[in-house]
Amino acid sequence: MIDFYTWFTPNGRKVALMLEETGLEYKTISINIGKDEQFNTDFLKISPNNKIPAIVDHENSSYPLFETGAILLYLAEKTGQFLNTTDRDSYWRTMEWLMWQMGGLGPMLGQVHHFTHYNPGKAQYAQDRYEKEARRLYGVLDKRLDGREFIVDEYSIADMAVWPWAARHNWQEIDLNDFPNVRRWYMSILERPATKLAWNIPENDQPLPVPK
């Protein structure tokens, strides 16, 4: 059994996707970041950076882990799924796109959420800067997906890391029709049964965003 501490954010949904796709047994423990529950002392022992998600793997001596990249890699190693370790090129391509999401796409789109979705017009320079960078990053992803079904050919933790951020395209004022390869990829993952389950972990009233 894995304890899964999470909230319905892009980062939380990355790990929810992996847990649902692998079929691992887990228990969801909601950490309501709107009520600052991530700062509770007990959660700090599991996640020293006070961020969701985090896990505790009770099959491995109650091993705690935080940071989504680390969790995805840990679960891939634990299950032998969604990370090709026999083909070294596939392995490293997955790693590089996973790092691209963690170091670029996620942080930059998070800034768009802050300045464009939640605080429009309050810092125009920042809003313009991050919106421009968001479009550039979507262009990078669109080019990568040209002729590929998934980011590294087979569905992997790289896709799981990127998809929940693309699912907030409406918050980012991104029209996925401007990025046809991303749109095709996005819709193919949206239709996966595990995606529909993961979207509602923990239970929430956010509809799955379907591009026009």
N, C-alpha and C positions, 0 to 999 in steps of 0.2 A: 504494500500500500504506500502510495505517495501522497503526502499532504501538499496541496497546491494553493499557495497564498496569492491571490490575484484580484484584479478589478477589470472592468470591461474597457480597457484601453488597447491601443495597438500592441504595446509590449506584452500585456497580459494575454492577448489573443494569439501571439506567436506560440507561446508554450501550450495554450489550450489546443491549438491545431495539432501540435506534435503529440500530445497526450491522446487526443481522439483518434488520430491516424494510426498510432502504434497499438492502441487497445490496452494500454497499461491501466491497471486499477489505481484510481486516485480519489481523493476526497478534496472538494473545493472549500477553501476557507476564504471568505470575502474580506478584503481589506478596503474599506470605503475611504478612498483618498479625498473625497469631498468633505469628510469629517475628520481628516488628519489621522486616521487610524494607523497609517504607516509609521507614525512616530511613537507608537506604543512601545513600551520597554520590552515586552515579550517578542514583538516582531523585530526589534532592533538586534536581538540575539541571533536571528536567522538571516536578516538582511542588513548588514552594517551601514549601508548607504541609505536606509529608509526608503527604498524603492520597491515597487512590485514589478514583476512577480518574483517569487522565490519558491523553492520546494524543499521538502524534507523527505528523503527516501528511507523508509523504515525497513526496507529489505537490505539496506547497506548501513547497518548500525546507526540508523536515524541520521543519515548524512545530510547536512543542510547545504544549500547552494543558492546563490543569487546571481543576477545578471543573465539576460536572456541568451546571449551567445553561448555562455558557459553551460546553461541549462540545456539548450538544444544539442550541443555537442555531447554532453553527458548522457542524455536520453538516446541519442543516436548510437553511442557506444554501448549502452546498456541493452538496447534492443537489436542492434545490428541493422537498423532500418534508416533510410533516407539520407545516408552518407556513404557513398561508394568508396570503400577502403582498398579495393583490389586494383582499381584503375587509378594510378597516381595522378594523371591529368584531371580526371573527373573529381578526385578528392580535392586537389588544390584549386580547381575552378570553383568548387562549392565553397571552399574556405575564403577565397578572395571576394566572392559576391556576398557572403555572409558578413565579412569585415566591411565591405562597401556599405551595406545597410546600417551596420552599427556605427560606423564612423562618419557617414555622410548622409544617406537618405533619411534615417530616423531623426538625427539631431536637427537637420535643416527643415524637414517637414514639421517637426515639433515647434520650431520657431514661427513657421507660417501659422500654425494653430494659435500660437500666443498673440502674434501681432495682427493677423488677418481675421481669424475666426472670433477670437475673444475680445480683442482690443482694436478694432478697425479705426483708422484715422488718427490714432494717438501718437504714432511714431512713423511718419510716412516714409522716411528714409529706410528704416528697418523693414517695414512692410514691403516696399518695392524690392529691396535687396533679397529678401528671403523668397518672395514670390518668383522672382527671376531665377534664383537658384533652384527652386522646386521644378520649374519648367525644364531647366537644363538637365536635372537628374532624371526626370521622366523621359527626356530624350535619350539619355544614356541607356536607360532600361529598354526603351523601345528599339534601339539599335541592337542591343544584345539579343532581344527576342525575335529579331528578323530571321525567319527560317527555323526557329526552335519552338518546341511546344512549351518547354519550361526553361528556367534560367541556365541550368546545366543539363539540358536534354531530358533527364529523368526528374520527376518530382522529388524535391529534396528540402533539407532544412533552409537552404537559401531562399526558396520560394516562400516557405512558411514565415521567414523573417521579414520579407518584403511585402507580402500580400496585405497584412493588416494595416500597413501604412497607406498603401494604395486604396484601401477600402475607405479611407477618409478623404478621397479626392474632392468630394463636395465641400469639405471644410477648407481645402486648399485652393478652391476656385479653379480646379483643373478639369477640363473636359476631356474624358478619356477618348473621345472620338478624334481628338488631335493626335493621339498616340495609338494607332490601330493595333499594333502588335501587343502593346500593354493591355488594351481593351480585350483582345481575344484571350490572352493569358489570364487576365483577371476573371473573366466570365467562366473559363474552364475550371478554375479553382473554386469560385463561388458555388458551382454546381456539385461539388464533392459533398457527400453526406457528412463527412467529418467537419467540414467548414461550417455547415449550417448548425451543427451541434456546438462547435467551439464558439461561434459568435454569441451564443446565449449563456456563456460561462463567465462570471456568475449571471444569474437571470437578470435580464434588463429589457427595456422597451425600445432599444435602438433597432430600426429596421435594417436589414442587409442592404447596403447601397447598390442599386442597379443603375448603371449609366444610361442616359437617355439615348 
